[in-house]
Amino acid sequence: MVLRANPERLGVYQIASEVATQVLRQIRTFPCPERFGLGDQLGRAAVSVPANLAEACGRGTVPEFRRFLLYARGSAREVIALLRVARQSGLADRAKIIALESRATLVVKMIARLYQNPPPDR
């Protein structure tokens, strides 16, 4: 059986893409040294989440799909940790960072649910 999943139809992919976009916008507000250190790592991790979700959908089997979900989950947890550092360091608007942490936490939960209930093989 071949797994056929479309990332555009997954709610978690849409939310992860929105989080990545908002993270990249927030990074632009970081002071220069942090923008190229913490900001660079945060941006790469944030973009990695929807990228790994899309790659999961391009895989042919449920075990491969799940493997890339785990990569996406790891990147999402990294985003949460780095956002926490940015918030505690006062690098960006506190309310916006807290909102992004909350959305990234939702992504982690949605990935866990998708891992338990992958799209059916066809």
DARAFEN-V466335 format. One record per pair of residues at least 4 apart in sequence whose C-alpha atoms are under 7 Angstrom apart, sorted by the first residue. I is the first residue (numbers start at 1). J is the second residue. Records with the same first field share a line. If there is no record, write none. Layout:
# DARAFEN-V466335
I=J, J
This chain:
# DARAFEN-V466335
1=121, 122
2=60, 61, 121, 122
3=60, 61, 62, 120, 121, 122
4=57, 121, 122
5=57, 119
6=57
7=13, 53, 54, 57
8=13, 14
10=14
11=15
12=16, 107, 110, 111
13=17, 50, 53
14=18
15=19, 107
16=20, 49, 50, 107
17=21, 50
18=22
19=23, 100, 103, 104
20=24, 46, 47
21=25
22=26
23=27, 43, 46
24=28, 43
26=92
27=35, 39
28=35
29=92
30=34, 35, 91, 92
31=35
32=36
33=37
34=38, 39
35=39, 40
36=40
37=41
38=42
39=43
40=44
41=45
42=46, 79, 82
43=47
44=48
45=49, 75, 78, 79
46=75, 76, 79
47=51
48=52, 72, 75
49=53, 72, 75, 76
50=54
51=55
52=56, 68, 69, 71, 72
53=57, 68, 69, 72
54=58
55=59, 68
56=64, 65, 68, 69
57=65
59=64, 65
60=64
61=65
62=66, 118
63=67
64=68
65=69
66=70, 115
67=71
68=72
69=73, 111, 115
70=74
71=75
72=76
73=77, 108, 111
74=78
75=79
76=80, 104, 108
77=81
78=82
79=83
80=84, 101, 104
81=85
82=86
83=87, 97, 101
84=88
85=89
86=90, 91, 92
87=91, 92, 94, 97
93=97
94=98
95=99
96=100
97=101
98=102
99=103
100=104
101=105
102=106
103=107
104=108
105=109
106=110
107=111
108=112
109=113
110=114
111=115
112=116
113=117
114=118
